[in-house]
Each structure stands twice: as structure tokens, then as C-alpha cells.
């Protein structure tokens, strides 16, 4: 059993701010030979980045919009499992702006890494990337263990980030009891007709409550409204 990992997960459960989380995770990753990490928490049409890999690399990544064309990021977003990568593999087959991305990554000394997709409620998504300066041999020997550890760390970071540290950042909505009921059953996959039968009102009234909820929560669909309500802790899923 990895007692240091257990200690980190316990520490994450009681952190009080982003800096403490960054330091705790950075310290642990340094201990197992990683040079840095990049944690991206996605909210409503924006991404919040926490990193320990140097501000210049992060700022350039965002400024030059590398996140739009990064093939590793794309692969992680469409995967349930971590993506284990080596920069040189991508340099061989990438051209143009993608090749430039990996040249810059090498310039900063990051040759290999593990990108972990973190899936949340209602298809929520964050990402956690461990950046490595291990030798090729060290990385091959340790990548399976590290992959599993990074999956655990990423899941805990995402849970604490959204559920504790930044829960108050989510706008609250003054939803009525009926609106919450309709969103709850919508989150369970029920149609408006089914919801009407479950709470004993007309289908038209269900649609009225859902439209009101969408307007209050600035949601483009009933499913997005249900997602927001769940993230706020307003409904159980």
C-alpha cells in the first residue's frame, strides 16, 4: 500500500484553497520523479488552469491556442482512460502548429507524460496531466503504476475543486420546488410526459417549469439546466 499517496488524498480532502492543493500535489509528484503537472477544470464556457510546470509554458499554451489543436488533449477528451505519451512520437507525425507545440514542450524539458481525463456528473470533464523528465527506461518501468496513481489524484482534485473550493463560484438560481422536481426527473432521463405522470401535473405545465428553469440558469437546454442544478447541489442524481 502506498502510504504517501493515502496521505496526499487525505490532505486533499481538507485543503482550504488552490495554493495548498497545488503545493500538495506538486510535492507528491516531485517525490515520484515528475517535473510538474497541469490541472484544467472546465466550467461554463471557460477553463481554469492550475499548474506547477512554469507560467511561461502555460501562458504560451493558452496564448497561442495550442489547446485547440493539441492531439493529446483531443485524444484524452474522447477517452475514458489515461493517454500515455512521448513527445518524440508526435514530432515524427505532426506538422505545422502541432509540431511547434511539441518542440516548445521539449524546450521546457518535458519529454513524456500521462494525460488523465476526469469524468464528472452529467458528462462533466476536467483533465490532469503529469509532466515527466524521467529517462525513457524509467518511464517505461513506472508508467503503469503512475497512470493509476494519477487517475486517483485527478479524480480527487476535481471533486474538491468543484465541490468544495469553488462551489460558491457557481451562480445560484432561485428555483421553485416544481422547477427543481422537473429538473430532478429530467436528470434521471425522463421525458416531459413521464415527469407529468410522476408529479401529477400536465405535460404543458412541466414544459413551462423547465423553460423557466432554463431561463433562470442561463441554460440552452433542459439537460444543461439539470447539469448546472446538479453541480450546485440543488438536485440529487
C-alpha positions in Angstrom: 0.0 0.0 0.0 1.3 3.5 -0.9 1.0 5.4 2.4 2.3 8.6 0.8 -0.5 8.5 -1.7 -3.0 7.8 1.0 -1.7 10.9 2.9 -2.0 13.1 -0.2 -5.6 12.0 -0.8 -6.4 12.7 2.9 -4.7 16.1 2.6 -6.7 17.0 -0.5 -9.9 16.2 1.4 -9.3 19.1 3.8 -7.4 21.7 1.7 -8.7 25.3 2.0 -7.5 26.9 -1.2 -6.0 26.4 -4.6 -2.4 27.2 -3.5 -2.5 24.4 -0.8 -3.8 22.0 -3.4 -1.1 22.9 -5.9 1.6 22.6 -3.4 0.4 19.2 -2.0 0.1 17.7 -5.5 3.3 19.2 -6.7 5.2 17.9 -3.7 3.9 14.4 -4.2 4.6 14.3 -8.0 8.1 15.6 -7.3 8.6 12.7 -4.9 7.9 10.2 -7.7 10.0 11.9 -10.2 7.6 14.1 -12.2 8.6 17.6 -13.0 5.2 19.2 -13.0 1.5 19.0 -13.6 -1.3 20.8 -15.3 -4.9 20.5 -14.0 -7.6 22.1 -16.0 -11.1 22.5 -14.5 -13.8 23.2 -17.1 -16.8 25.4 -16.1 -19.4 27.2 -18.1 -17.6 28.1 -21.4 -14.3 28.6 -19.6 -11.3 26.7 -18.3 -9.5 27.3 -15.0 -5.9 26.1 -15.0 -3.8 25.1 -12.0 -0.2 24.2 -12.8 3.3 23.6 -11.3 5.1 23.5 -14.7 6.1 27.1 -15.1 3.9 30.0 -16.0 5.6 30.7 -19.4 4.7 27.3 -20.8 1.1 27.6 -19.6 0.7 31.2 -20.8 2.1 30.3 -24.2 -0.1 27.2 -24.5 -3.2 29.4 -23.9 -2.0 32.5 -25.8 -1.2 30.6 -29.0 -4.3 28.5 -28.6 -2.4 25.2 -28.6 -5.3 23.7 -26.6 -7.4 23.9 -29.8 -5.1 21.7 -31.8 -3.3 19.6 -29.2 -3.8 16.0 -30.4 -3.1 14.6 -26.9 -5.8 16.7 -25.4 -8.2 15.7 -28.1 -7.5 12.0 -27.5 -7.9 12.4 -23.8 -11.3 14.1 -24.1 -12.6 11.2 -26.2 -11.2 8.5 -23.9 -12.2 7.0 -20.5 -8.6 6.0 -19.8 -5.3 8.0 -19.5 -3.2 8.8 -22.5 0.5 7.9 -22.1 2.6 9.9 -24.5 6.1 10.7 -25.7 6.7 14.0 -27.4 9.0 12.4 -30.0 6.3 10.1 -31.2 4.2 13.2 -32.1 7.1 15.1 -33.6 7.5 12.4 -36.1 3.9 12.6 -37.4 2.9 16.2 -36.7 3.5 19.3 -38.8 2.8 23.0 -38.6 1.4 24.3 -35.4 1.1 20.9 -33.8 4.8 20.2 -34.4 5.6 23.6 -32.9 3.7 22.7 -29.7 5.8 19.6 -29.2 9.0 21.5 -30.0 8.2 24.0 -27.2 7.3 21.2 -24.8 10.7 19.7 -25.4 12.4 23.1 -25.0 10.9 23.2 -21.5 12.4 19.7 -20.8 9.1 17.7 -20.8 9.6 14.6 -22.9 6.9 12.3 -21.7 3.7 12.5 -19.7 0.4 11.0 -18.7 -2.9 12.8 -19.5 -5.8 11.8 -17.4 -9.4 12.5 -18.4 -11.5 13.2 -15.3 -15.2 12.5 -15.9 -17.8 14.1 -13.6 -21.6 14.1 -13.2 -23.6 14.7 -16.3 -20.6 14.3 -18.6 -18.6 17.0 -16.9 -14.9 16.9 -17.9 -11.6 18.0 -16.3 -8.1 17.0 -17.2 -5.0 16.2 -15.2 -1.6 15.9 -16.8 1.6 14.7 -15.2 4.7 16.1 -17.0 7.8 13.9 -16.8 11.5 14.3 -17.2 12.2 10.6 -16.5 14.5 8.8 -18.8 12.8 6.6 -21.4 13.7 3.5 -19.4 12.5 4.9 -16.1 9.2 6.0 -17.7 8.6 2.6 -19.3 9.2 0.8 -16.0 6.9 3.1 -13.9 4.2 4.3 -16.3 1.6 1.7 -15.4 1.8 2.4 -11.7 1.9 6.2 -12.2 -1.1 6.0 -14.6 -3.2 4.5 -11.8 -2.0 7.0 -9.2 -2.7 10.0 -11.4 -6.2 8.7 -12.1 -6.9 8.7 -8.3 -5.2 12.1 -7.8 -7.1 13.7 -10.7 -10.4 12.5 -9.5 -9.9 13.8 -6.0 -8.6 17.2 -7.3 -11.7 17.6 -9.5 -14.1 16.6 -6.7 -12.5 19.0 -4.2 -12.1 21.8 -6.8 -15.7 21.8 -7.9 -17.4 20.5 -4.7 -15.5 22.5 -2.1 -13.1 25.2 -3.2 -15.1 26.8 -5.9 -18.7 25.7 -5.2 -19.6 29.3 -4.3 -18.4 30.4 -7.8 -21.4 28.8 -9.4 -24.3 31.2 -9.7 -27.2 30.2 -7.6 -30.7 30.2 -9.1 -33.9 31.0 -7.3 -35.7 27.8 -8.5 -39.2 26.8 -7.3 -39.9 23.4 -5.8 -41.7 22.4 -9.0 -38.8 23.6 -11.2 -36.4 21.5 -9.1 -38.7 18.5 -9.3 -38.8 18.8 -13.1 -35.1 19.1 -13.3 -34.5 16.2 -11.0 -36.6 13.8 -13.1 -35.1 15.3 -16.3 -31.7 14.3 -14.9 -33.0 10.8 -14.5 -33.7 10.7 -18.2 -37.5 11.2 -18.0 -39.4 12.9 -20.8 -41.8 15.8 -20.1 -44.7 13.3 -20.5 -43.2 10.9 -17.9 -42.4 13.8 -15.5 -46.0 14.9 -15.7 -47.2 11.5 -14.7 -44.7 11.2 -11.9 -45.6 14.5 -10.2 -49.3 14.6 -11.2 -49.3 17.8 -13.4 -49.9 18.3 -17.1 -47.1 17.9 -19.7 -47.6 21.5 -20.7 -47.0 22.6 -17.1 -43.8 20.5 -16.9 -42.6 22.2 -20.1 -43.4 25.6 -18.5 -41.4 24.9 -15.4 -38.5 23.6 -17.4 -38.5 26.7 -19.6 -38.4 28.9 -16.5 -35.6 26.9 -15.0 -33.6 27.2 -18.2 -34.1 31.0 -18.3 -33.1 31.4 -14.6 -29.9 29.3 -15.1 -28.9 30.7 -18.5 -29.1 27.2 -19.9 -29.7 26.4 -23.6 -31.4 23.1 -22.9 -33.2 21.2 -20.1 -30.2 18.9 -19.9 -27.8 21.7 -19.4 -30.1 23.2 -16.8 -30.2 19.8 -15.0 -26.4 19.6 -15.1 -26.0 23.1 -13.6 -28.5 22.3 -10.9 -26.7 19.1 -10.0 -23.3 20.9 -9.9 -24.8 23.4 -7.5 -26.1 20.7 -5.3 -29.7 21.7 -5.9 -30.8 18.3 -7.1 -29.8 14.7 -6.3 -28.7 12.4 -9.1 
